[in-house]
Amino acid sequence: MIHTIESGSSRASKCISMGICFVFLLTSSQTLRAQIKLVFPLGGTAFEDWVIGNYNDVDTRPIADSDYRGGNYTYDGHDALDIGLAHFRKMDEGVTVLAAAPGTVVTAMDGAFDRWAPSNPNPPGEIGNLVVIDHGGGIRTTYAHLKKDSVSVQVGDSVIAGQQVGLVGSSGGSTGPHLHFAVYQNGNPVETYKNPDQWWYDPLPYTGDVPGVLDSGIANHWPTQTEVEAGVHHQGIYSVEDGSGQLAVMWNYLYGISAGSEISFQFLRPNGSQYANYQWTDENGLTVGFWNIGVDLPSSPDLGVWNVNFRVNGELISNKSFLVVEPIPGDFDLDGDVDGEDFLSWQRGDSPVALSRQDFDDWQETYGTATPYSAVSTQIPEVSSSTLILIGILTSLVRRQLVTREV
């Protein structure tokens, strides 16, 4: 879709981030008054399920960018809100994209691949799945990067505010699951957050004012880029018999870390005493991205529940806990019981301890049934999150990794 440049326009730019090419103005559009009010175009909860990672670029100078607050939650030529999820696992749950106001569908595209990421970049010029709605009065909204086969409207359909039009994906020119939501008035992009009360029924606070995490947990290794994109899995239990050298990494999909913020990761033993406290001043900050904080466990960590507290400027952002246990024969998932979940843990290959086929055969003979493992359905239910105890650990030797991803 092309938005034509009006007569007398002083400057035009291209947005190459969306998988569509838009020609637009960044000047007079900022002073236009809203003729409609918008509901937020995503289902779920702000700052828990998703977060705004980029706003419109309101700096009209070439090779320069600034969001509406003068911050760096944007990039040069960006014409929309980028509202991102933590990872593909969250995308696969199905996050609904909603019409922001009543109108008529004028563009509906579907069928494009929807899992582009830094480790699997999209081809140049890739056109993604999208919907464009005309609201009258020269106002149109665009919903881009949608999930494949999720577009639920057709050209000519009338929609109401809050009606589902698709699901969040990563199609087109995308580096991860998010919605690119653009508002145009008379062919010009509008930064609605310059006048939020005029444009929104319930405007959100600026992302840089509310640091937090979309997801976090513990891993026994440094997560790879592919794992970060897919969604790192939480490991909640360690066995004391695994000995020294075990790695405990607290991972965080986080946002809103301002430059100069005071960062603290405090690790507490089961008795509440401090095991370690890693602190630093982050000079650069992080708009939206991924941090790892990890340490080696001692040879004999205290049994029980350990706690990890992540604070920004003294405010608790995330708390995760982990359990160190004495192993029980046949208890492959280290939950303190020998039951069918141990079989599932062996079959899925997600046991916190290394297991062989012989381990399974011994378990089957002692605790299991005559049903061979190969006959079990591949539709394995995941263990309920309510049964998991979150975990994290550390020693005086602290190691840190930083991986960032632009939404």
C-alpha positions in Angstrom: 0.0 0.0 0.0 1.3 3.5 -0.9 0.4 6.7 0.8 1.0 9.5 -1.7 2.8 12.7 -0.9 0.5 15.7 -0.8 1.2 18.9 -2.8 3.5 21.2 -0.9 5.0 18.5 1.2 8.5 19.3 2.4 9.9 15.9 3.1 9.2 12.2 2.5 10.8 9.1 4.0 10.5 5.4 3.6 9.7 3.0 6.4 11.6 -0.2 5.6 11.0 -2.0 8.9 7.5 -3.4 8.3 7.8 -5.5 5.2 5.7 -2.9 3.4 6.9 0.3 1.9 5.1 3.5 3.0 5.8 6.9 1.7 4.9 9.5 4.3 5.3 12.9 5.9 6.6 13.6 9.4 5.8 17.3 9.6 2.2 18.6 9.6 0.8 15.3 10.8 1.9 16.0 14.3 -0.5 18.9 14.7 -3.6 17.2 13.3 -6.4 16.8 15.8 -8.0 13.4 16.5 -11.4 12.8 15.0 -11.7 9.4 16.6 -10.7 7.7 19.8 -8.8 4.4 19.9 -8.9 1.3 22.0 -5.6 -0.5 22.3 -5.1 -2.9 19.4 -3.9 -5.9 21.4 -5.6 -8.4 23.8 -3.8 -9.2 27.0 -2.2 -7.0 29.6 0.2 -4.2 29.0 3.7 -4.6 30.5 3.0 -8.2 31.3 2.1 -9.8 27.9 3.5 -7.1 25.7 5.2 -3.7 25.8 5.7 -0.8 23.4 9.3 -1.0 22.2 9.2 1.7 19.6 7.2 4.9 19.1 7.1 7.1 16.0 10.2 8.9 15.0 9.3 12.6 15.4 12.7 14.0 14.4 12.4 15.1 10.8 16.2 15.5 10.2 17.9 12.9 8.0 19.8 10.1 9.9 18.4 11.3 13.2 15.6 9.9 15.4 13.7 10.7 18.6 10.5 9.5 20.1 7.8 11.9 21.4 9.6 12.2 24.8 13.0 12.9 23.3 14.1 9.3 24.0 15.5 6.5 22.0 12.4 4.2 21.8 12.3 4.6 18.0 14.6 4.5 15.0 15.0 6.8 12.0 11.9 7.0 9.8 9.7 4.8 12.0 6.0 5.6 11.6 4.2 3.5 14.2 4.0 1.8 17.6 5.9 -1.5 17.7 4.2 -3.5 20.4 6.3 -6.6 21.2 6.0 -10.0 22.9 8.9 -11.6 24.8 9.4 -14.6 22.4 7.8 -17.0 19.9 6.4 -19.2 22.7 4.2 -16.3 23.7 3.3 -15.7 20.1 2.2 -19.4 19.8 -0.2 -18.9 22.6 -2.2 -16.6 20.3 -2.2 -12.8 21.2 -5.2 -11.2 19.5 -4.9 -8.1 17.3 -8.0 -5.8 17.6 -9.4 -3.1 15.5 -8.7 0.2 17.3 -11.8 1.9 16.1 -14.9 1.2 13.9 -14.3 1.3 10.2 -14.0 -0.6 6.9 -11.3 -3.0 5.9 -9.4 -1.7 2.8 -6.4 -4.1 2.8 -6.2 -7.7 4.1 -3.1 -9.8 3.3 -2.3 -13.3 4.7 -0.3 -16.4 3.9 3.2 -15.1 4.5 5.8 -16.8 6.7 5.6 -15.5 10.3 8.7 -16.5 12.2 11.4 -14.1 11.0 14.1 -13.4 13.6 17.7 -12.3 13.9 18.9 -15.9 13.5 16.5 -16.3 10.6 16.3 -12.9 8.9 13.6 -12.1 6.3 14.5 -11.7 2.6 14.8 -8.0 1.4 11.4 -6.6 0.4 9.4 -9.3 2.2 5.7 -8.4 2.4 4.1 -9.6 5.5 0.5 -10.3 6.7 -1.4 -7.1 7.4 -4.7 -5.3 7.7 -5.6 -1.7 6.9 -8.8 -0.1 8.2 -10.3 3.1 7.0 -12.1 5.0 9.8 -13.4 7.9 7.7 -12.3 11.5 8.0 -9.0 10.7 6.3 -7.9 8.4 9.2 -6.5 4.9 8.6 -4.9 2.4 10.9 -2.4 -0.4 9.8 -1.8 -3.7 11.6 1.4 -5.3 10.3 3.6 -8.4 10.8 0.5 -10.6 11.6 0.7 -14.4 12.2 0.2 -16.6 9.1 -3.4 -17.7 8.5 -4.7 -15.5 11.4 -6.3 -12.6 9.4 -10.0 -12.9 10.1 -11.4 -10.1 8.0 -11.7 -9.4 4.3 -11.6 -6.2 2.2 -15.0 -4.5 2.5 -15.8 -5.9 5.9 -17.2 -3.4 8.5 -15.5 -3.8 11.9 -16.2 -2.4 15.3 -13.7 -1.2 17.9 -12.2 -4.2 19.7 -13.0 -6.7 17.0 -10.3 -9.3 16.3 -8.6 -8.9 13.0 -5.7 -11.3 13.4 -2.9 -12.5 15.7 0.5 -11.2 16.6 3.2 -12.7 14.4 6.6 -11.9 12.9 5.9 -11.7 9.1 7.4 -9.2 6.7 10.3 -7.1 7.7 10.3 -8.2 11.3 13.0 -9.3 13.9 10.6 -10.9 16.4 6.9 -11.3 17.3 5.2 -7.9 17.5 2.5 -5.7 16.1 3.4 -2.7 14.0 0.4 -0.3 14.6 0.3 2.8 12.5 -2.2 5.7 12.5 -2.3 7.9 9.3 -4.4 11.0 8.9 -4.7 12.5 5.4 -1.8 10.3 4.3 0.5 11.5 7.1 1.7 9.4 10.1 0.5 10.5 13.5 2.3 10.1 16.8 -0.8 9.6 18.9 1.1 9.8 22.1 1.9 13.5 21.6 -1.8 14.1 22.4 -2.7 10.8 24.1 -5.9 12.0 25.8 -7.2 13.1 22.4 -6.5 9.8 20.6 -6.8 7.1 23.3 -9.6 6.0 25.6 -6.9 4.6 28.0 -3.4 5.8 27.0 -0.5 3.8 28.4 2.5 5.3 30.3 5.8 5.8 28.5 7.7 2.5 28.5 10.9 4.2 29.8 9.0 5.2 32.9 8.0 1.7 34.0 11.0 -0.8 34.0 10.0 -4.4 34.2 10.1 -7.9 32.7 7.8 -9.7 30.3 9.3 -13.1 31.3 12.1 -14.4 33.5 13.4 -17.6 35.0 16.4 -19.9 35.6 18.5 -22.0 33.2 21.4 -24.3 33.8 23.3 -22.9 30.8 23.8 -19.7 28.9 20.8 -19.4 26.6 21.6 -19.3 22.9 20.3 -16.7 20.5 17.9 -19.3 19.1 16.6 -20.1 22.6 16.1 -16.4 23.4 14.0 -16.0 20.3 12.0 -19.2 20.9 11.6 -18.6 24.6 14.0 -19.8 27.3 12.6 -22.6 29.5 12.6 -22.3 33.2 14.5 -24.9 35.3 13.1 -24.8 38.8 15.0 -27.6 40.6 18.7 -28.6 41.1 20.0 -31.8 42.6 22.5 -31.4 45.4 24.3 -34.6 44.2 25.2 -33.0 40.9 28.2 -31.5 42.6 30.2 -28.4 41.9 30.3 -26.6 38.5 26.5 -26.4 38.1 25.6 -23.1 36.4 22.6 -21.1 37.5 21.6 -18.3 35.1 18.8 -15.9 35.8 17.4 -14.8 32.4 15.1 -11.8 31.8 13.1 -10.4 28.9 13.1 -6.8 30.1 12.2 -3.3 29.1 12.4 0.3 30.3 16.0 0.4 31.8 17.1 4.0 31.6 20.7 5.1 31.2 22.3 5.5 34.6 20.0 3.1 36.4 21.3 1.2 39.5 21.0 -2.5 38.9 21.0 -5.2 41.6 20.7 -9.0 41.6 20.6 -10.4 45.1 20.7 -14.1 45.8 19.4 -15.4 49.1 20.0 -18.8 50.7 17.0 -20.8 52.0 17.6 -19.4 55.5 17.3 -15.9 54.1 21.0 -14.9 54.4 22.6 -13.2 51.4 24.6 -15.4 49.2 25.7 -12.7 46.8 24.7 -9.3 45.6 25.7 -8.2 42.2 25.4 -4.4 41.6 26.3 -2.0 38.8 25.3 1.3 37.3 24.1 0.7 33.7 25.4 3.6 31.7 23.7 2.8 28.5 20.3 1.5 29.6 18.1 -0.9 27.6 14.8 -0.1 25.8 13.7 -3.7 25.2 15.9 -6.8 25.3 17.4 -9.7 27.1 19.8 -10.0 30.0 21.5 -13.1 31.6 23.0 -13.1 35.1 24.7 -16.3 36.1 27.0 -18.0 38.6 28.5 -21.4 39.4 26.9 -23.3 42.3 29.0 -24.4 45.2 29.8 -28.1 45.5 27.2 -28.5 48.3 24.5 -25.8 48.0 22.1 -25.5 50.9 19.0 -27.6 50.5 15.7 -25.7 50.2 14.3 -22.7 48.3 16.7 -20.0 47.2 15.5 -16.6 46.1 16.8 -14.1 43.5 15.7 -10.5 43.6 16.2 -8.2 40.6 16.0 -4.5 41.4 16.2 -1.3 39.3 16.9 1.8 41.3 15.9 0.0 44.4 12.5 -1.1 43.0 11.9 -4.9 42.9 11.3 -5.8 39.2 11.3 -9.6 39.5 11.7 -12.3 42.1 12.4 -15.9 41.2 13.1 -18.9 43.4 14.6 -22.3 42.9 14.8 -25.5 44.9 17.8 -27.5 45.7 16.9 -31.1 46.6 18.3 -34.5 47.6 17.5 -36.8 44.7 15.1 -39.7 45.1 15.6 -42.9 42.9 13.2 -42.7 40.0 12.4 -39.0 40.6 13.6 -37.7 37.2 11.9 -34.3 37.5 13.1 -33.8 41.0 9.7 -32.8 42.4 10.0 -35.1 45.4 7.6 -37.7 44.0 8.0 -40.8 41.8 5.0 -40.6 39.4 4.0 -40.4 35.8 5.5 -37.0 35.5 8.9 -38.6 35.8 8.2 -40.7 32.7 7.1 -37.6 30.8 10.3 -35.8 31.9 12.4 -38.7 30.6 10.5 -38.8 27.3 10.6 -35.1 26.7 14.3 -35.0 27.6 13.8 -32.1 30.0 14.9 -33.8 33.2 17.2 -31.5 35.3 19.6 -34.4 35.6 21.3 -36.4 32.8 19.5 -39.6 32.1 20.1 -42.7 29.9 17.9 -45.4 28.5 19.1 -47.6 31.2 17.8 -45.1 33.8 14.4 -45.3 32.1 14.4 -49.1 31.9 15.2 -49.2 35.7 12.4 -46.8 36.4 9.9 -48.8 34.2 10.8 -52.0 36.0 10.5 -50.6 39.5 7.8 -47.9 39.2 6.2 -48.1 35.8 3.7 -50.2 33.8 4.2 -52.7 31.0 3.4 -49.9 28.4 6.5 -49.4 26.2 7.7 -45.8 26.0 7.4 -45.8 22.2 3.6 -46.5 22.5 2.9 -43.4 24.5 1.1 -40.5 22.6 3.4 -37.8 21.4 0.7 -35.3 22.6 2.5 -34.8 26.0 0.8 -32.3 28.3 3.1 -29.8 29.9 3.4 -29.8 33.7 1.1 -27.2 35.2 3.0 -24.1 36.1 1.4 -24.1 39.5 3.5 -27.2 40.3 6.8 -25.7 39.4 9.0 -23.9 41.8 11.0 -21.2 40.1 14.8 -21.1 40.7 18.0 -19.2 40.6 21.5 -19.5 42.3 24.9 -17.9 42.6 28.4 -17.8 44.0 30.9 -15.1 44.7 32.2 -15.6 41.1 29.5 -13.8 39.1 29.2 -13.9 35.3 27.0 -11.8 33.1 25.9 -11.9 29.5 23.9 -9.3 27.6 21.9 -10.0 24.5 19.6 -7.3 23.1 16.9 -7.6 20.4 15.2 -4.7 18.7 11.5 -5.1 18.7 
